Amino acid sequence: MDNAAPTSTSSSLTPPQQVALHQDDTADDDENVKQLKECSVLYLSLQDCLVKSNRNWKSCQIEVQALKACNDRRKNSSGK
């Protein structure tokens, strides 16, 4: 019966570790959005649309095209 106590203790350590991994993913996402610079608002708008439309890309084509155009302008102005 003493073996049951350590098992429940080790399982209670799992959720905080999962939270830490999620926080790392969030930080990576923030860095990726920052790299978009002036297109970041359009990217976030696209993400909002995808959430609202249950990830239906066809219903978010206005946002997709706006982000594409912004990214193209950004590439052309940087000389790439």
HUNOR-V132339 format. One record per pair of residues at least 4 apart in sequence whose ideal C-beta (glycine too) atoms are under 7 Angstrom apart, sorted by the first residue. I is the first residue (numbers start at 1). GAP is how many residues later the second one is. D is the distance in Angstrom with one decimal. If there is no record, write none. Layout:
I & GAP & D
I & GAP & D
This chain:
3 & 4 & 6.7
4 & 4 & 6.6
5 & 4 & 6.5
6 & 4 & 6.3
7 & 4 & 6.5
8 & 4 & 6.4
13 & 4 & 6.6
14 & 4 & 6.4
15 & 4 & 6.4
16 & 4 & 6.6
17 & 4 & 6.7
18 & 4 & 6.5
19 & 4 & 6.5
20 & 4 & 6.7
21 & 4 & 6.7
22 & 4 & 6.6
23 & 4 & 6.7
24 & 4 & 6.6
25 & 4 & 6.5
26 & 4 & 6.5
27 & 4 & 6.6
28 & 4 & 6.5
29 & 4 & 6.4
30 & 4 & 6.4
31 & 4 & 6.8
33 & 7 & 4.9
33 & 10 & 6.1
33 & 11 & 6.9
34 & 6 & 6.9
36 & 4 & 4.3
36 & 7 & 5.3
37 & 37 & 7.0
38 & 32 & 6.7
38 & 36 & 6.7
39 & 4 & 5.9
39 & 28 & 6.1
39 & 31 & 4.0
39 & 32 & 5.6
39 & 35 & 6.1
40 & 4 & 6.3
41 & 4 & 6.3
42 & 4 & 6.5
42 & 21 & 6.8
42 & 24 & 5.1
42 & 25 & 4.4
42 & 28 & 5.3
43 & 4 & 6.6
43 & 24 & 5.8
44 & 4 & 6.5
45 & 4 & 6.5
45 & 18 & 5.3
46 & 4 & 6.3
46 & 14 & 6.1
46 & 17 & 4.0
46 & 18 & 6.3
46 & 21 & 5.5
47 & 4 & 6.5
48 & 4 & 6.3
49 & 4 & 5.9
49 & 11 & 4.0
49 & 14 & 4.8
50 & 5 & 5.2
50 & 10 & 5.7
53 & 6 & 4.3
53 & 7 & 6.0
56 & 4 & 6.9
57 & 7 & 6.8
60 & 4 & 5.8
61 & 4 & 6.0
62 & 4 & 6.4
63 & 4 & 6.3
64 & 4 & 6.3
65 & 4 & 6.2
66 & 4 & 6.4
67 & 4 & 6.2
68 & 4 & 6.3
69 & 4 & 6.4
70 & 4 & 6.3
71 & 4 & 6.4
72 & 4 & 6.3
73 & 4 & 6.2
74 & 4 & 6.4
75 & 5 & 5.0
